[in-house]
Amino acid sequence: MQVCIKPIVAEALALRAGIIDAVKLELSKLRMLSENSTLIRAINNDAQVKEIFGIVKDIQELSFVFVEISFAYVPRSSNVEADRLAKLFLSASFVSNL
């Protein structure tokens, strides 16, 4: 059975995974970019989006580890690498769930 994950959920999971990796690397400053403006608004403005509520809370809690962290929207055309990483994360998650 194939699991379908909504793009906003995939983007939020990828963002959280990136933050967790940054914590492990003991980075003090971080700038996270996303092509999903709804996700960025949810993180920055504490807007509630049902599908990603828990993931956003995780991201917000992890953010306190950093001296400086920012979340910004970037158009897809400027965010090709992040899109590739999000797709890679999804495929890795799918394989690990088999």
MOPAC internal coordinates of N, CA, C and O (Angstrom, degrees):
PM7 1SCF
backbone

  N    0.0000 0     0.00 0     0.00 0    0    0    0
  C    1.4454 1     0.00 0     0.00 0    1    0    0
  C    1.5290 1   109.14 1     0.00 0    2    1    0
  O    1.2310 1   120.35 1   -50.99 1    3    2    1
  N    1.3050 1   116.94 1   129.01 1    3    2    1
  C    1.4626 1   121.64 1   179.38 1    5    3    2
  C    1.5262 1   109.93 1   -91.74 1    6    5    3
  O    1.2310 1   121.16 1   -45.21 1    7    6    5
  N    1.3155 1   115.38 1   134.79 1    7    6    5
  C    1.4574 1   121.78 1   179.96 1    9    7    6
  C    1.5193 1   108.69 1   -96.10 1   10    9    7
  O    1.2310 1   120.55 1   -50.69 1   11   10    9
  N    1.3224 1   116.56 1   129.31 1   11   10    9
  C    1.4634 1   121.15 1   177.03 1   13   11   10
  C    1.5209 1   108.71 1  -100.73 1   14   13   11
  O    1.2310 1   121.10 1   -55.84 1   15   14   13
  N    1.3173 1   115.50 1   124.16 1   15   14   13
  C    1.4577 1   120.88 1   178.95 1   17   15   14
  C    1.5161 1   108.10 1  -110.29 1   18   17   15
  O    1.2310 1   120.73 1   -47.19 1   19   18   17
  N    1.3243 1   116.21 1   132.81 1   19   18   17
  C    1.4593 1   120.46 1   178.60 1   21   19   18
  C    1.5238 1   109.45 1   -64.19 1   22   21   19
  O    1.2310 1   120.34 1   -34.44 1   23   22   21
  N    1.3357 1   116.96 1   145.56 1   23   22   21
  C    1.4740 1   120.24 1  -179.47 1   25   23   22
  C    1.5280 1   113.80 1   -53.88 1   26   25   23
  O    1.2310 1   119.79 1   140.47 1   27   26   25
  N    1.3276 1   118.01 1   -39.53 1   27   26   25
  C    1.4665 1   119.76 1  -179.22 1   29   27   26
  C    1.5265 1   110.98 1   -65.55 1   30   29   27
  O    1.2310 1   120.26 1   145.53 1   31   30   29
  N    1.3270 1   117.10 1   -34.47 1   31   30   29
  C    1.4599 1   120.85 1   178.16 1   33   31   30
  C    1.5289 1   109.49 1   -69.68 1   34   33   31
  O    1.2310 1   120.52 1   136.05 1   35   34   33
  N    1.3304 1   116.62 1   -43.95 1   35   34   33
  C    1.4639 1   120.68 1   178.16 1   37   35   34
  C    1.5233 1   111.19 1   -60.13 1   38   37   35
  O    1.2310 1   120.54 1   136.14 1   39   38   37
  N    1.3099 1   116.57 1   -43.86 1   39   38   37
  C    1.4663 1   121.54 1   179.93 1   41   39   38
  C    1.5307 1   110.37 1   -64.52 1   42   41   39
  O    1.2310 1   120.18 1   137.31 1   43   42   41
  N    1.3257 1   117.27 1   -42.69 1   43   42   41
  C    1.4653 1   121.06 1   179.43 1   45   43   42
  C    1.5304 1   111.05 1   -65.26 1   46   45   43
  O    1.2310 1   120.26 1   137.87 1   47   46   45
  N    1.3298 1   117.11 1   -42.13 1   47   46   45
  C    1.4615 1   120.72 1   178.35 1   49   47   46
  C    1.5243 1   111.29 1   -64.06 1   50   49   47
  O    1.2310 1   120.51 1   138.95 1   51   50   49
  N    1.3246 1   116.64 1   -41.05 1   51   50   49
  C    1.4663 1   120.81 1   178.69 1   53   51   50
  C    1.5271 1   110.78 1   -64.98 1   54   53   51
  O    1.2310 1   120.50 1   139.24 1   55   54   53
  N    1.3167 1   116.64 1   -40.76 1   55   54   53
  C    1.4658 1   121.22 1   178.69 1   57   55   54
  C    1.5326 1   110.11 1   -63.51 1   58   57   55
  O    1.2310 1   120.74 1   134.50 1   59   58   57
  N    1.3252 1   116.20 1   -45.50 1   59   58   57
  C    1.4700 1   120.23 1   178.65 1   61   59   58
  C    1.5278 1   110.95 1   -61.89 1   62   61   59
  O    1.2310 1   120.37 1   137.83 1   63   62   61
  N    1.3288 1   116.90 1   -42.17 1   63   62   61
  C    1.4674 1   120.46 1   178.65 1   65   63   62
  C    1.5250 1   110.99 1   -61.93 1   66   65   63
  O    1.2310 1   120.52 1   140.07 1   67   66   65
  N    1.3310 1   116.62 1   -39.93 1   67   66   65
  C    1.4609 1   120.46 1   177.65 1   69   67   66
  C    1.5145 1   112.16 1   -63.82 1   70   69   67
  O    1.2310 1   120.54 1   140.15 1   71   70   69
  N    1.3238 1   116.58 1   -39.85 1   71   70   69
  C    1.4665 1   120.96 1   178.78 1   73   71   70
  C    1.5263 1   110.37 1   -66.79 1   74   73   71
  O    1.2310 1   120.45 1   138.44 1   75   74   73
  N    1.3131 1   116.74 1   -41.56 1   75   74   73
  C    1.4699 1   120.50 1   177.97 1   77   75   74
  C    1.5258 1   110.11 1   -61.32 1   78   77   75
  O    1.2310 1   120.33 1   137.66 1   79   78   77
  N    1.3256 1   116.98 1   -42.34 1   79   78   77
  C    1.4679 1   120.28 1   176.90 1   81   79   78
  C    1.5225 1   111.26 1   -62.66 1   82   81   79
  O    1.2310 1   120.28 1   139.74 1   83   82   81
  N    1.3281 1   117.06 1   -40.26 1   83   82   81
  C    1.4699 1   121.16 1   178.65 1   85   83   82
  C    1.5279 1   110.87 1   -64.35 1   86   85   83
  O    1.2310 1   120.27 1   142.93 1   87   86   85
  N    1.3290 1   117.09 1   -37.07 1   87   86   85
  C    1.4696 1   121.05 1   176.49 1   89   87   86
  C    1.5283 1   109.45 1   -63.25 1   90   89   87
  O    1.2310 1   120.47 1   134.34 1   91   90   89
  N    1.3334 1   116.71 1   -45.66 1   91   90   89
  C    1.4676 1   121.08 1   179.68 1   93   91   90
  C    1.5249 1   111.59 1   -61.41 1   94   93   91
  O    1.2310 1   120.68 1   146.42 1   95   94   93
  N    1.3244 1   116.31 1   -33.58 1   95   94   93
  C    1.4693 1   121.18 1   178.65 1   97   95   94
  C    1.5276 1   112.44 1   -81.40 1   98   97   95
  O    1.2310 1   120.86 1   178.16 1   99   98   97
  N    1.3259 1   115.97 1    -1.84 1   99   98   97
  C    1.4625 1   123.30 1   179.43 1  101   99   98
  C    1.5321 1   112.72 1    59.08 1  102  101   99
  O    1.2310 1   120.70 1  -141.80 1  103  102  101
  N    1.3276 1   116.26 1    38.20 1  103  102  101
  C    1.4587 1   120.53 1   175.55 1  105  103  102
  C    1.5245 1   108.81 1   -73.43 1  106  105  103
  O    1.2310 1   120.45 1   -33.46 1  107  106  105
  N    1.3193 1   116.75 1   146.54 1  107  106  105
  C    1.4668 1   119.20 1   179.69 1  109  107  106
  C    1.5234 1   112.27 1  -103.65 1  110  109  107
  O    1.2310 1   120.78 1   157.31 1  111  110  109
  N    1.3369 1   116.12 1   -22.69 1  111  110  109
  C    1.4655 1   120.69 1   179.83 1  113  111  110
  C    1.5221 1   108.83 1  -126.66 1  114  113  111
  O    1.2310 1   121.41 1   -39.14 1  115  114  113
  N    1.3291 1   114.91 1   140.86 1  115  114  113
  C    1.4566 1   119.37 1  -176.68 1  117  115  114
  C    1.5176 1   110.15 1  -150.74 1  118  117  115
  O    1.2310 1   121.24 1   -41.44 1  119  118  117
  N    1.3122 1   115.24 1   138.56 1  119  118  117
  C    1.4647 1   120.70 1   173.71 1  121  119  118
  C    1.5154 1   107.12 1  -123.71 1  122  121  119
  O    1.2310 1   120.68 1   -61.23 1  123  122  121
  N    1.3228 1   116.30 1   118.77 1  123  122  121
  C    1.4540 1   122.15 1  -178.75 1  125  123  122
  C    1.5214 1   109.30 1  -106.76 1  126  125  123
  O    1.2310 1   121.04 1   -46.13 1  127  126  125
  N    1.3285 1   115.61 1   133.87 1  127  126  125
  C    1.4569 1   121.92 1  -179.37 1  129  127  126
  C    1.5155 1   109.60 1  -118.19 1  130  129  127
  O    1.2310 1   120.85 1   -34.21 1  131  130  129
  N    1.3205 1   115.97 1   145.79 1  131  130  129
  C    1.4619 1   121.02 1   177.79 1  133  131  130
  C    1.5199 1   109.74 1  -146.45 1  134  133  131
  O    1.2310 1   121.30 1   -34.44 1  135  134  133
  N    1.3106 1   115.11 1   145.56 1  135  134  133
  C    1.4663 1   120.17 1   175.76 1  137  135  134
  C    1.5281 1   111.35 1   -84.87 1  138  137  135
  O    1.2310 1   120.64 1   178.46 1  139  138  137
  N    1.3167 1   116.39 1    -1.54 1  139  138  137
  C    1.4578 1   120.25 1  -178.39 1  141  139  138
  C    1.5276 1   109.54 1  -101.34 1  142  141  139
  O    1.2310 1   120.98 1   -78.79 1  143  142  141
  N    1.3169 1   115.72 1   101.21 1  143  142  141
  C    1.4686 1   120.36 1  -176.56 1  145  143  142
  C    1.5282 1   112.06 1   -64.95 1  146  145  143
  O    1.2310 1   120.07 1   149.46 1  147  146  145
  N    1.3193 1   117.47 1   -30.54 1  147  146  145
  C    1.4680 1   120.47 1   177.94 1  149  147  146
  C    1.5270 1   110.46 1   -64.75 1  150  149  147
  O    1.2310 1   120.52 1   138.33 1  151  150  149
  N    1.3148 1   116.62 1   -41.67 1  151  150  149
  C    1.4602 1   121.31 1   178.00 1  153  151  150
  C    1.5282 1   110.88 1   -63.16 1  154  153  151
  O    1.2310 1   120.35 1   134.19 1  155  154  153
  N    1.3157 1   116.94 1   -45.81 1  155  154  153
  C    1.4686 1   121.00 1  -179.67 1  157  155  154
  C    1.5242 1   110.50 1   -62.66 1  158  157  155
  O    1.2310 1   120.26 1   137.31 1  159  158  157
  N    1.3293 1   117.10 1   -42.69 1  159  158  157
  C    1.4722 1   119.88 1   177.29 1  161  159  158
  C    1.5298 1   110.85 1   -62.80 1  162  161  159
  O    1.2310 1   120.51 1   140.34 1  163  162  161
  N    1.3231 1   116.63 1   -39.66 1  163  162  161
  C    1.4696 1   120.17 1   179.75 1  165  163  162
  C    1.5290 1   110.76 1   -62.64 1  166  165  163
  O    1.2310 1   120.37 1   139.50 1  167  166  165
  N    1.3164 1   116.89 1   -40.50 1  167  166  165
  C    1.4672 1   120.60 1  -179.63 1  169  167  166
  C    1.5266 1   110.86 1   -72.37 1  170  169  167
  O    1.2310 1   120.41 1   131.33 1  171  170  169
  N    1.3174 1   116.82 1   -48.67 1  171  170  169
  C    1.4703 1   121.10 1  -174.17 1  173  171  170
  C    1.5205 1   113.79 1   -75.02 1  174  173  171
  O    1.2310 1   120.33 1   143.89 1  175  174  173
  N    1.3059 1   116.97 1   -36.11 1  175  174  173
  C    1.4673 1   120.67 1  -173.77 1  177  175  174
  C    1.5146 1   113.21 1  -109.01 1  178  177  175
  O    1.2310 1   120.68 1  -175.34 1  179  178  177
  N    1.3180 1   116.31 1     4.66 1  179  178  177
  C    1.4555 1   121.34 1  -178.77 1  181  179  178
  C    1.5325 1   111.55 1    58.81 1  182  181  179
  O    1.2310 1   120.65 1  -148.75 1  183  182  181
  N    1.3454 1   116.36 1    31.25 1  183  182  181
  C    1.4647 1   120.95 1   175.63 1  185  183  182
  C    1.5277 1   108.16 1   -71.37 1  186  185  183
  O    1.2310 1   120.22 1   -40.72 1  187  186  185
  N    1.3028 1   117.19 1   139.28 1  187  186  185
  C    1.4516 1   120.66 1  -177.48 1  189  187  186
  C    1.5228 1   111.01 1   -93.01 1  190  189  187
  O    1.2310 1   121.43 1   -58.30 1  191  190  189
  N    1.3196 1   114.88 1   121.70 1  191  190  189
  C    1.4603 1   122.77 1   175.08 1  193  191  190
  C    1.5252 1   105.47 1  -122.37 1  194  193  191
  O    1.2310 1   120.78 1   -64.34 1  195  194  193
  N    1.3058 1   116.11 1   115.66 1  195  194  193
  C    1.4646 1   122.45 1  -170.90 1  197  195  194
  C    1.5321 1   113.41 1   -50.50 1  198  197  195
  O    1.2310 1   120.15 1   132.70 1  199  198  197
  N    1.3199 1   117.31 1   -47.30 1  199  198  197
  C    1.4701 1   121.04 1  -174.11 1  201  199  198
  C    1.5272 1   113.02 1   -63.77 1  202  201  199
  O    1.2310 1   120.21 1   152.87 1  203  202  201
  N    1.3205 1   117.21 1   -27.13 1  203  202  201
  C    1.4669 1   119.98 1  -173.78 1  205  203  202
  C    1.5261 1   113.11 1  -122.12 1  206  205  203
  O    1.2310 1   120.34 1  -167.22 1  207  206  205
  N    1.3057 1   116.96 1    12.78 1  207  206  205
  C    1.4676 1   120.66 1  -174.25 1  209  207  206
  C    1.5317 1   112.24 1   -52.85 1  210  209  207
  O    1.2310 1   120.12 1   127.80 1  211  210  209
  N    1.3150 1   117.38 1   -52.20 1  211  210  209
  C    1.4666 1   121.19 1  -178.09 1  213  211  210
  C    1.5150 1   112.94 1   -65.60 1  214  213  211
  O    1.2310 1   120.55 1   140.80 1  215  214  213
  N    1.3228 1   116.55 1   -39.20 1  215  214  213
  C    1.4669 1   120.83 1   179.63 1  217  215  214
  C    1.5228 1   109.96 1   -65.64 1  218  217  215
  O    1.2310 1   120.42 1   137.86 1  219  218  217
  N    1.3292 1   116.81 1   -42.14 1  219  218  217
  C    1.4700 1   121.12 1   178.69 1  221  219  218
  C    1.5251 1   110.03 1   -62.61 1  222  221  219
  O    1.2310 1   120.02 1   138.45 1  223  222  221
  N    1.3163 1   117.57 1   -41.55 1  223  222  221
  C    1.4713 1   120.34 1   177.80 1  225  223  222
  C    1.5276 1   110.62 1   -61.79 1  226  225  223
  O    1.2310 1   120.40 1   139.04 1  227  226  225
  N    1.3362 1   116.84 1   -40.96 1  227  226  225
  C    1.4704 1   120.48 1   175.83 1  229  227  226
  C    1.5276 1   110.59 1   -59.18 1  230  229  227
  O    1.2310 1   120.66 1   133.53 1  231  230  229
  N    1.3325 1   116.34 1   -46.47 1  231  230  229
  C    1.4669 1   121.88 1  -179.52 1  233  231  230
  C    1.5251 1   110.25 1   -60.41 1  234  233  231
  O    1.2310 1   120.63 1   134.84 1  235  234  233
  N    1.3154 1   116.41 1   -45.16 1  235  234  233
  C    1.4634 1   120.21 1  -179.39 1  237  235  234
  C    1.5310 1   111.35 1   -64.03 1  238  237  235
  O    1.2310 1   120.12 1   139.98 1  239  238  237
  N    1.3143 1   117.37 1   -40.02 1  239  238  237
  C    1.4680 1   120.26 1   179.11 1  241  239  238
  C    1.5237 1   111.31 1   -68.61 1  242  241  239
  O    1.2310 1   120.19 1   138.81 1  243  242  241
  N    1.3302 1   117.24 1   -41.19 1  243  242  241
  C    1.4632 1   120.92 1   178.03 1  245  243  242
  C    1.5262 1   111.59 1   -64.89 1  246  245  243
  O    1.2310 1   120.40 1   152.98 1  247  246  245
  N    1.3139 1   116.83 1   -27.02 1  247  246  245
  C    1.4654 1   121.72 1  -177.45 1  249  247  246
  C    1.5226 1   112.87 1   -62.78 1  250  249  247
  O    1.2310 1   120.28 1   153.72 1  251  250  249
  N    1.3224 1   117.08 1   -26.28 1  251  250  249
  C    1.4661 1   120.55 1  -178.43 1  253  251  250
  C    1.5271 1   112.61 1   -67.59 1  254  253  251
  O    1.2310 1   120.15 1   164.30 1  255  254  253
  N    1.3285 1   117.31 1   -15.70 1  255  254  253
  C    1.4614 1   121.63 1   179.66 1  257  255  254
  C    1.5353 1   111.11 1   -69.98 1  258  257  255
  O    1.2310 1   120.40 1   152.37 1  259  258  257
  N    1.3280 1   116.83 1   -27.63 1  259  258  257
  C    1.4615 1   121.44 1  -172.30 1  261  259  258
  C    1.5249 1   112.40 1   -90.74 1  262  261  259
  O    1.2310 1   121.06 1   -33.72 1  263  262  261
  N    1.3235 1   115.58 1   146.28 1  263  262  261
  C    1.4622 1   121.52 1   173.12 1  265  263  262
  C    1.5231 1   108.79 1   -66.80 1  266  265  263
  O    1.2310 1   121.39 1   139.97 1  267  266  265
  N    1.3234 1   114.95 1   -40.03 1  267  266  265
  C    1.4659 1   120.98 1  -179.98 1  269  267  266
  C    1.5257 1   108.82 1  -144.06 1  270  269  267
  O    1.2310 1   120.93 1   -50.28 1  271  270  269
  N    1.3200 1   115.82 1   129.72 1  271  270  269
  C    1.4653 1   120.77 1   176.71 1  273  271  270
  C    1.5191 1   108.09 1  -146.77 1  274  273  271
  O    1.2310 1   121.05 1   -38.72 1  275  274  273
  N    1.3279 1   115.59 1   141.28 1  275  274  273
  C    1.4627 1   119.39 1   177.24 1  277  275  274
  C    1.5217 1   109.14 1  -139.48 1  278  277  275
  O    1.2310 1   121.77 1   -26.18 1  279  278  277
  N    1.3150 1   114.22 1   153.82 1  279  278  277
  C    1.4591 1   122.56 1   178.95 1  281  279  278
  C    1.5135 1   107.08 1  -126.81 1  282  281  279
  O    1.2310 1   120.46 1   -54.31 1  283  282  281
  N    1.3253 1   116.73 1   125.69 1  283  282  281
  C    1.4598 1   119.89 1  -175.98 1  285  283  282
  C    1.5230 1   110.50 1  -137.39 1  286  285  283
  O    1.2310 1   121.80 1   -31.48 1  287  286  285
  N    1.3155 1   114.17 1   148.52 1  287  286  285
  C    1.4647 1   121.84 1   174.75 1  289  287  286
  C    1.5237 1   108.86 1   -80.81 1  290  289  287
  O    1.2310 1   120.87 1   -40.05 1  291  290  289
  N    1.3114 1   115.94 1   139.95 1  291  290  289
  C    1.4595 1   121.86 1   174.00 1  293  291  290
  C    1.5313 1   107.10 1  -139.11 1  294  293  291
  O    1.2310 1   119.70 1   -44.71 1  295  294  293
  N    1.3199 1   118.17 1   135.29 1  295  294  293
  C    1.4682 1   120.00 1  -179.78 1  297  295  294
  C    1.5328 1   111.62 1   -60.24 1  298  297  295
  O    1.2310 1   120.79 1   -30.38 1  299  298  297
  N    1.3096 1   116.10 1   149.62 1  299  298  297
  C    1.4632 1   121.54 1  -178.71 1  301  299  298
  C    1.5248 1   112.13 1   -53.67 1  302  301  299
  O    1.2310 1   120.21 1   140.80 1  303  302  301
  N    1.3148 1   117.21 1   -39.20 1  303  302  301
  C    1.4658 1   120.55 1  -178.79 1  305  303  302
  C    1.5266 1   112.03 1   -61.57 1  306  305  303
  O    1.2310 1   120.25 1   157.18 1  307  306  305
  N    1.3180 1   117.13 1   -22.82 1  307  306  305
  C    1.4641 1   121.82 1   178.95 1  309  307  306
  C    1.5220 1   111.95 1  -100.90 1  310  309  307
  O    1.2310 1   120.31 1  -176.17 1  311  310  309
  N    1.3172 1   117.01 1     3.83 1  311  310  309
  C    1.4581 1   121.13 1  -170.49 1  313  311  310
  C    1.5315 1   111.89 1  -129.57 1  314  313  311
  O    1.2310 1   120.52 1  -141.42 1  315  314  313
  N    1.3134 1   116.62 1    38.58 1  315  314  313
  C    1.4608 1   121.59 1  -175.39 1  317  315  314
  C    1.5273 1   111.66 1   -61.62 1  318  317  315
  O    1.2310 1   119.86 1   138.25 1  319  318  317
  N    1.3188 1   117.87 1   -41.75 1  319  318  317
  C    1.4689 1   121.29 1  -177.71 1  321  319  318
  C    1.5307 1   111.66 1   -65.09 1  322  321  319
  O    1.2310 1   119.99 1   137.28 1  323  322  321
  N    1.3076 1   117.62 1   -42.72 1  323  322  321
  C    1.4671 1   120.32 1   178.81 1  325  323  322
  C    1.5243 1   110.73 1   -64.58 1  326  325  323
  O    1.2310 1   120.20 1   142.39 1  327  326  325
  N    1.3142 1   117.22 1   -37.61 1  327  326  325
  C    1.4605 1   121.27 1   177.60 1  329  327  326
  C    1.5243 1   110.09 1   -62.35 1  330  329  327
  O    1.2310 1   120.61 1   137.86 1  331  330  329
  N    1.3171 1   116.44 1   -42.14 1  331  330  329
  C    1.4655 1   121.28 1   178.46 1  333  331  330
  C    1.5339 1   110.15 1   -63.28 1  334  333  331
  O    1.2310 1   120.45 1   136.98 1  335  334  333
  N    1.3334 1   116.74 1   -43.02 1  335  334  333
  C    1.4636 1   120.45 1  -179.88 1  337  335  334
  C    1.5265 1   112.01 1   -66.13 1  338  337  335
  O    1.2310 1   120.35 1   141.63 1  339  338  337
  N    1.3243 1   116.93 1   -38.37 1  339  338  337
  C    1.4654 1   120.44 1   177.85 1  341  339  338
  C    1.5251 1   110.46 1   -62.94 1  342  341  339
  O    1.2310 1   120.39 1   137.85 1  343  342  341
  N    1.3248 1   116.87 1   -42.15 1  343  342  341
  C    1.4680 1   120.68 1   178.34 1  345  343  342
  C    1.5259 1   110.68 1   -66.33 1  346  345  343
  O    1.2310 1   120.37 1   141.23 1  347  346  345
  N    1.3224 1   116.90 1   -38.77 1  347  346  345
  C    1.4569 1   121.25 1   177.55 1  349  347  346
  C    1.5282 1   110.47 1   -63.43 1  350  349  347
  O    1.2310 1   120.56 1   137.63 1  351  350  349
  N    1.3330 1   116.54 1   -42.37 1  351  350  349
  C    1.4634 1   121.71 1   177.93 1  353  351  350
  C    1.5237 1   110.22 1   -60.14 1  354  353  351
  O    1.2310 1   120.63 1   135.38 1  355  354  353
  N    1.3317 1   116.41 1   -44.62 1  355  354  353
  C    1.4657 1   120.51 1   179.70 1  357  355  354
  C    1.5171 1   111.23 1   -61.68 1  358  357  355
  O    1.2310 1   120.08 1   134.66 1  359  358  357
  N    1.3275 1   117.45 1   -45.34 1  359  358  357
  C    1.4578 1   119.97 1  -178.12 1  361  359  358
  C    1.5274 1   110.41 1   -66.89 1  362  361  359
  O    1.2310 1   119.79 1   142.57 1  363  362  361
  N    1.3311 1   118.00 1   -37.43 1  363  362  361
  C    1.4668 1   121.16 1   177.64 1  365  363  362
  C    1.5246 1   110.38 1   -66.32 1  366  365  363
  O    1.2310 1   120.18 1   139.88 1  367  366  365
  N    1.3240 1   117.27 1   -40.12 1  367  366  365
  C    1.4641 1   121.20 1   178.70 1  369  367  366
  C    1.5138 1   110.66 1   -65.06 1  370  369  367
  O    1.2310 1   120.65 1   140.06 1  371  370  369
  N    1.3293 1   116.36 1   -39.94 1  371  370  369
  C    1.4548 1   120.66 1  -179.57 1  373  371  370
  C    1.5247 1   110.18 1   -64.37 1  374  373  371
  O    1.2310 1   120.27 1   134.74 1  375  374  373
  N    1.3318 1   117.08 1   -45.26 1  375  374  373
  C    1.4572 1   121.40 1  -178.96 1  377  375  374
  C    1.5235 1   110.36 1   -64.06 1  378  377  375
  O    1.2310 1   119.78 1   139.03 1  379  378  377
  N    1.3318 1   118.03 1   -40.97 1  379  378  377
  C    1.4658 1   120.44 1  -178.07 1  381  379  378
  C    1.5269 1   112.35 1   -70.43 1  382  381  379
  O    1.2310 1   120.03 1   161.34 1  383  382  381
  N    1.3306 1   117.55 1   -18.66 1  383  382  381
  C    1.4651 1   120.91 1   179.72 1  385  383  382
  C    1.5224 1   112.96 1   -90.24 1  386  385  383
  O    1.2310 1   120.00 1   178.23 1  387  386  385
  N    1.3247 1   117.61 1    -1.77 1  387  386  385
  C    1.4686 1   120.08 1  -179.38 1  389  387  386
  C    1.5043 1   111.78 1   -76.01 1  390  389  387
  O    1.2310 1   120.10 1   180.00 1  391  390  389

